Amino acid sequence: MSVNIKAIVPLLAGVLVWLLPAPAGLSPQAWTYFALFVAVVAGLVLEPIPPALTGLMGVTAAAALQLIPSAPGKAATAGSSINWLLSGFSNSTVWLIFAAFMFAMGYEKTGLGKRIALTLIKLMGRRALGLGYAVALADLALAPFMPSNTARSGGTIYPVIKNIPPLYGSTPENNPRGLGAYLMWTALATTCVTSSMFLTGLAPNLLAQSMVEKTAKVALTWNDWFVSFLPVGVILFLITPLLAYVLYPPSQKKSDDAPVWAGAELAKLGAVKGKEILMALLAVGALASWIFLDKQINGTTVAIVAICLMVLLKVVSWDDIVGNKQAWNVLAWFATLVTLADGLGKVGFLEWFAKAISASLQGYSPTATLIGLTVVFFLSHYMFASVTAHVAAMLPVMLAAAMAVPGLNIPLASMMLCSTLGIMGVITPYGTGPSPIYYGSGYIKGREFWMLGLVFGLVYLGVFLLVGFPWNLARM
């Protein structure tokens, strides 16, 4: 597809939606905003221009047209529009994603990342599939203790594994499918699974737990959550590295000499250097704070403190920070997407959408209704750049719809809806905190990412419904 056609298709998609009459119950202003959102998403898929520019143009157009009300029922003003446009840049997750790139740079600049990568290759580097499972196990070990999957996968695992592909001659510019694309996708897909496995594996899980208790009067314990998702979690965790290996295979599948070579390279590196020790201490300190002090200090604050210390201790320079184009590019891209997704709620589109879906499911059996609500709740994540925003906007409405169905098991409905919060993050490059990090690494191209997200999303949802639904039905 030529660049000109790629540029025309998103515009055409937006205009066609805009020309359609607004559905009953939805204001023309909200429908116009939705048309703009469709155009932006189409632009992100086709990438006629850089994704960050697409997002920036989208929020700028919405602000210029004053589509976002200053408050419910109040018209937009010039001041409220610019405040909304810039709101994504104050989002804590956006800056935690940025910090993950800074951590990765610290690992690279000090040589610590290369040392850890060589050690992993020495131990498990004979086969690419072995490295995939090593990445998955690392995430699983951290997931019960780290509610921020951005800190866990983006801030802890990504800075290490980004050093592995170049040692196999695989970089974003040269041979990305050699090994890098496979490892990046496996890391993201795995963290989506572990985020659903544990109540404490994803921060929005805790928000959902609170909402369920307030709205449906159902108490979900850590053990309830874990046992509910256990068979699905085991299956998805075990098949994810293998499924990625089959559907998105690395061209360099096996290297019998890699462990021997890695051992020789480690010997050349010599003793651990002072800056490597400093970087390791900062990383361990951040990790410990994320695990043990998450109630006392925000995870993003911890990350920014670590970045400041990296500069003060000369682990990296300030020029290194300002010169990291990849990090600043992802920050601009994700900040605008967070704002755009937030706009869907502010114009009333999400409330209208949830009520319309709920109304369309009336009259069906309790089982069919619950499956329908679960599928809609999962797929509607295409409209969100934050799982937290998804929970806040959609979960209360879905629970209310479930409670209105005679004979529907509400504890079962609560658990079915909440258990999807982690796995739904796999479907888009902005679906969960680590997604922009792995997408921003450059190994996985735009259309490949969207296609993988669709396939893995359908597999995850299919296994969840085929295994998780009967499992929980039998338990409850």
C-alpha positions in Angstrom: 0.0 0.0 0.0 1.5 3.4 -1.0 2.0 6.2 1.4 -0.7 8.3 -0.3 -3.3 5.6 0.1 -2.3 5.0 3.7 -2.9 8.7 4.4 -6.2 8.8 2.6 -7.8 5.7 4.2 -7.8 7.0 7.8 -9.3 10.4 6.7 -11.9 8.6 4.6 -12.8 6.3 7.5 -13.3 9.3 9.8 -15.4 11.2 7.3 -17.6 8.2 6.5 -18.4 7.7 10.2 -19.0 11.4 10.6 -21.4 11.6 7.7 -23.6 8.8 9.3 -26.4 10.1 11.5 -25.6 10.1 15.2 -27.3 7.1 16.9 -30.3 7.8 19.2 -29.1 8.9 22.6 -25.8 10.2 21.4 -25.1 13.9 20.7 -23.7 15.0 17.3 -20.7 16.4 19.2 -19.9 13.0 20.7 -20.4 11.3 17.3 -18.0 13.8 15.7 -15.5 13.0 18.3 -15.9 9.2 17.7 -15.4 9.8 14.0 -12.1 11.6 14.8 -11.1 8.7 17.1 -11.8 6.2 14.3 -9.6 8.2 12.0 -6.7 8.2 14.6 -6.9 4.5 15.2 -6.9 3.8 11.4 -3.8 6.1 11.2 -2.1 4.1 14.0 -2.7 0.9 12.2 -1.5 2.0 8.7 1.2 4.4 9.9 1.3 6.9 7.0 3.0 9.2 9.4 4.8 8.5 12.7 2.3 7.3 15.4 3.2 10.1 17.8 2.3 12.7 15.2 -1.0 10.9 14.5 -1.9 11.1 18.1 -0.8 14.7 18.5 -2.9 15.7 15.4 -5.9 13.9 16.8 -5.9 15.7 20.2 -5.1 19.0 18.6 -8.0 18.7 16.2 -10.4 17.8 19.1 -9.1 20.8 21.1 -9.3 23.2 18.2 -12.9 22.1 17.4 -13.7 22.3 21.2 -15.3 18.9 21.2 -14.6 18.1 24.9 -17.0 19.7 27.4 -15.3 21.6 30.2 -17.6 19.8 32.7 -20.6 17.5 32.3 -23.3 19.6 30.6 -21.0 22.6 30.1 -19.6 23.7 26.7 -15.9 23.6 26.1 -13.8 26.8 26.3 -10.4 27.6 24.9 -8.9 27.2 28.3 -10.6 23.8 29.1 -9.6 22.5 25.6 -5.9 23.2 26.0 -6.0 21.8 29.5 -7.5 18.6 28.2 -5.1 18.4 25.3 -2.1 18.5 27.7 -3.7 16.3 30.4 -2.1 13.1 29.1 1.4 14.5 29.8 0.6 14.5 33.5 -0.4 10.8 33.6 1.8 8.8 35.9 1.8 5.7 33.7 3.1 7.7 30.8 6.1 8.8 32.8 6.7 5.3 34.2 6.9 4.1 30.6 9.4 6.9 29.9 11.4 5.8 33.0 11.6 2.3 31.6 13.4 3.5 28.6 15.8 5.4 30.9 16.5 2.3 32.9 17.1 0.4 29.7 19.6 3.1 28.6 21.4 2.8 32.0 21.7 -1.0 31.6 23.1 -0.4 28.1 25.5 2.4 28.9 27.1 0.7 32.0 27.3 -2.7 30.3 25.2 -4.4 33.0 22.5 -5.3 30.5 25.0 -7.0 28.2 26.5 -8.9 31.2 23.1 -10.2 32.3 22.1 -11.0 28.7 25.3 -13.0 28.2 24.6 -14.9 31.4 21.1 -15.8 30.2 22.4 -16.9 26.9 25.1 -19.0 28.6 22.5 -20.7 30.7 19.5 -20.9 28.3 20.6 -19.5 24.9 20.9 -22.7 22.9 17.4 -22.2 21.6 15.2 -19.1 21.1 12.2 -20.9 22.7 14.3 -21.5 25.9 14.9 -17.7 26.1 11.2 -17.1 25.6 10.3 -19.3 28.6 13.1 -17.7 30.6 11.5 -14.3 30.0 8.1 -15.7 30.9 9.3 -17.3 34.2 11.0 -14.0 35.2 7.7 -12.2 34.9 5.8 -14.9 36.7 8.2 -14.7 39.6 7.6 -11.0 40.0 3.9 -10.8 39.2 2.4 -11.6 42.7 4.4 -8.8 44.3 4.3 -6.0 41.8 0.8 -4.5 41.0 2.4 -2.3 38.3 2.9 -4.4 35.2 4.6 -1.3 33.7 7.2 -1.4 36.4 7.5 -5.2 36.4 7.7 -5.8 32.6 8.7 -2.4 31.3 10.9 -1.2 34.1 12.5 -4.5 35.2 12.4 -7.1 32.4 12.6 -5.0 29.2 15.8 -3.2 30.2 17.5 -6.6 30.5 16.1 -8.4 27.5 16.6 -5.6 25.0 20.3 -6.4 25.3 19.9 -10.0 24.1 18.9 -9.7 20.4 21.8 -7.5 19.3 24.2 -10.3 20.5 22.5 -12.5 17.9 22.8 -9.8 15.2 19.1 -8.8 15.6 18.3 -5.1 15.9 15.2 -3.0 15.0 17.0 -1.8 11.9 18.7 -5.0 10.9 17.0 -8.4 11.1 14.4 -7.6 13.7 12.7 -11.0 13.2 16.0 -12.8 13.9 15.2 -12.9 17.6 14.2 -9.5 18.9 10.6 -9.4 17.7 9.9 -12.8 19.2 11.4 -11.9 22.6 9.6 -8.6 22.8 6.2 -10.0 21.9 6.6 -13.0 24.3 7.5 -10.6 27.1 4.4 -8.5 26.5 2.0 -11.4 25.9 3.3 -13.1 29.1 2.9 -10.1 31.3 -0.7 -9.8 30.1 -1.4 -13.3 31.3 0.3 -12.9 34.7 -1.5 -9.6 35.1 -4.8 -11.6 35.1 -3.4 -14.5 37.3 -3.0 -12.5 40.5 -5.2 -9.9 42.2 -1.9 -8.1 42.9 -0.5 -8.6 39.4 -2.2 -5.5 38.0 -3.1 -2.3 39.8 -6.6 -2.0 38.1 -7.4 -5.4 39.5 -7.5 -3.8 43.0 -9.7 -1.0 41.7 -12.0 -3.6 40.1 -12.1 -5.5 43.4 -13.2 -2.4 45.2 -15.9 -1.5 42.6 -17.3 -5.1 42.7 -17.6 -4.9 46.5 -19.4 -1.5 46.3 -21.6 -2.1 43.3 -22.4 -5.8 43.5 -21.7 -6.4 47.3 -19.4 -9.3 46.3 -16.1 -9.7 48.2 -13.2 -11.0 46.0 -10.2 -12.2 48.0 -6.7 -12.8 46.7 -7.3 -16.5 46.8 -10.7 -16.3 45.0 -9.0 -14.4 42.2 -6.1 -16.8 41.9 -8.2 -20.0 42.0 -10.7 -18.5 39.6 -8.1 -17.9 36.9 -5.8 -20.8 37.7 -6.6 -23.3 34.9 -6.8 -20.5 32.3 -3.6 -19.0 33.6 -1.7 -22.2 33.6 -2.7 -23.0 30.0 -2.0 -19.5 28.7 1.3 -19.2 30.5 2.5 -22.5 29.1 1.4 -21.9 25.5 2.3 -18.2 25.1 6.0 -18.5 24.3 5.3 -21.6 22.1 2.4 -19.9 20.4 4.5 -16.8 19.6 7.3 -19.2 18.4 4.8 -20.8 16.0 2.9 -17.8 14.8 5.7 -15.2 14.9 8.8 -17.4 14.6 12.3 -16.0 15.1 14.5 -16.8 12.1 17.3 -17.8 14.4 15.8 -20.7 16.3 18.8 -22.5 17.4 22.5 -21.9 18.1 24.5 -24.7 19.7 27.6 -22.5 19.9 25.8 -19.6 21.6 26.4 -20.7 25.2 30.1 -21.3 24.6 30.4 -18.0 22.8 28.5 -16.2 25.6 30.9 -17.7 28.2 33.9 -16.4 26.3 32.4 -13.0 25.9 31.7 -12.9 29.7 35.3 -13.7 30.3 36.3 -10.8 28.1 34.1 -8.4 30.1 36.2 -9.2 33.2 35.1 -8.2 36.7 32.0 -6.2 37.4 32.7 -2.5 37.1 31.7 0.3 39.5 29.0 1.8 37.3 27.5 -1.6 36.8 27.2 -2.1 40.6 25.6 1.4 40.9 23.1 0.6 38.2 22.3 -2.7 39.8 21.8 -1.1 43.2 19.5 1.5 41.7 17.5 -1.1 39.8 17.2 -3.4 42.9 16.3 -0.3 45.0 13.5 0.6 42.6 12.3 -3.0 42.4 12.2 -3.3 46.3 10.3 0.0 46.5 7.8 -1.1 43.9 7.1 -4.3 45.8 7.3 -3.2 49.5 6.6 0.5 49.5 3.8 0.8 46.9 1.4 2.1 49.5 3.9 4.7 50.8 5.3 6.1 47.5 4.0 6.1 44.0 5.8 3.8 41.6 6.4 6.6 39.1 7.9 8.8 41.8 10.3 5.9 42.6 11.3 5.7 38.9 12.0 9.4 38.6 14.1 9.4 41.8 16.1 6.6 40.3 16.6 8.5 37.1 17.8 11.6 39.0 20.3 9.4 40.9 21.5 7.8 37.7 22.5 11.2 36.5 23.9 12.5 39.8 26.0 9.3 40.2 27.2 9.6 36.6 25.7 6.3 35.5 24.3 8.2 32.6 24.7 11.9 31.6 21.9 14.5 31.2 22.8 14.6 27.5 22.0 10.9 27.4 18.6 11.6 28.9 17.6 14.4 26.5 19.1 12.6 23.6 17.0 9.5 23.9 14.7 10.1 21.0 12.9 6.8 21.4 11.8 7.5 25.0 10.6 11.0 24.2 8.8 9.8 21.1 6.9 7.1 23.1 6.1 9.6 25.8 4.5 12.0 23.2 2.7 9.1 21.5 1.2 7.5 24.6 0.3 10.8 26.3 -1.8 11.8 23.4 -3.5 8.3 23.2 -4.4 8.5 26.9 -6.0 11.9 26.3 -7.9 10.7 23.2 -9.3 7.6 25.0 -10.3 9.9 28.0 -12.2 12.0 25.6 -14.5 9.2 24.7 -15.7 9.2 28.3 -16.0 13.0 28.6 -18.2 13.4 25.5 -20.5 10.6 26.8 -19.7 8.0 24.1 -18.7 5.3 26.5 -21.7 5.6 28.8 -24.0 5.5 25.7 -22.1 2.5 24.3 -22.3 0.5 27.5 -26.0 1.2 28.0 -26.7 0.3 24.3 -24.9 -3.1 24.7 -26.7 -3.8 28.0 -30.1 -3.1 26.4 -29.3 -5.3 23.4 -28.6 -8.3 25.7 -31.9 -8.1 27.5 -34.1 -11.1 27.0 -31.4 -13.6 26.6 -30.6 -16.5 29.1 -28.4 -15.7 32.0 -25.5 -17.7 30.5 -25.8 -16.1 27.1 -26.0 -12.7 28.7 -22.9 -13.2 30.8 -20.9 -14.5 27.9 -22.0 -11.5 25.8 -21.1 -9.0 28.5 -17.7 -10.6 28.9 -17.0 -10.5 25.2 -18.1 -6.9 24.9 -16.1 -5.9 28.0 -13.0 -7.5 26.5 -13.3 -6.2 23.0 -14.3 -2.7 24.1 -10.7 -2.3 25.3 -9.8 -1.2 21.8 -11.2 2.2 22.8 -9.0 2.5 25.9 -5.4 3.4 26.5 -5.6 2.5 30.1 -6.9 -0.6 32.0 -7.7 1.7 34.9 -9.9 4.0 32.7 -11.6 0.9 31.3 -12.5 -0.3 34.7 -13.7 3.1 35.8 -15.9 3.6 32.7 -17.2 0.2 31.9 -17.2 -2.1 34.9 -20.0 -0.4 36.9 -22.3 -0.4 33.8 -21.5 -4.1 33.0 -22.2 -5.1 36.6 -25.4 -3.1 36.6 -26.5 -4.9 33.4 -25.6 -8.3 35.0 -27.6 -7.5 38.2 -30.7 -6.7 36.1 -30.8 -10.2 34.6 -33.0 -12.6 36.7 -31.2 -15.7 37.7 -27.7 -14.5 36.8 -25.0 -15.5 39.3 -23.5 -12.1 40.3 -20.3 -13.5 42.0 -19.7 -15.5 38.8 -20.3 -12.4 36.6 -18.0 -10.3 38.8 -15.2 -12.8 38.5 -15.6 -13.4 34.8 -15.5 -9.6 34.0 -12.6 -8.9 36.4 -10.4 -11.8 35.2 -10.1 -10.4 31.7 -8.4 -7.1 32.8 -4.9 -8.4 32.3 -5.3 -10.5 29.1 -7.3 -7.8 27.3 -4.1 -5.6 27.3 -2.6 -7.8 24.5 -4.9 -6.5 21.8 -3.4 -3.1 21.0 0.0 -1.2 21.1 -1.6 1.0 23.8 -3.7 -1.6 25.7 -1.6 -1.8 28.9 1.4 0.0 30.4 4.2 -2.2 28.9 2.6 -2.2 25.4 4.1 1.2 24.2 7.5 0.1 25.6 7.7 -3.1 23.5 6.1 -1.4 20.5 8.5 1.5 20.9 11.4 -0.8 20.9 11.1 -0.9 17.1 11.3 -4.7 16.7 7.6 -5.2 16.0 6.2 -3.2 13.1 2.8 -1.5 13.4 0.6 -3.9 11.3 2.3 -6.9 12.7 1.6 -5.7 16.3 -2.1 -5.2 15.5 -2.4 -8.6 13.8 -0.7 -10.4 16.7 -2.8 -8.5 19.2 -6.0 -9.7 17.4 -4.9 -13.3 17.1 -3.6 -13.6 20.7 -6.6 -11.6 22.0 -9.0 -14.1 20.3 -6.9 -17.1 21.6 -6.8 -15.7 25.1 -10.6 -14.9 25.1 -11.4 -18.2 23.6 -9.5 -20.2 26.2 -11.0 -18.0 29.0 -14.5 -18.7 27.8 -14.0 -22.4 27.0 -12.0 -23.2 30.2 -12.6 -20.4 32.7 -16.4 -20.2 32.3 -17.2 -23.8 33.1 -14.5 -23.9 35.8 -16.0 -21.0 37.6 -19.6 -22.1 37.0 -18.7 -25.4 38.7 -17.1 -23.6 41.6 -19.9 -21.1 42.1 
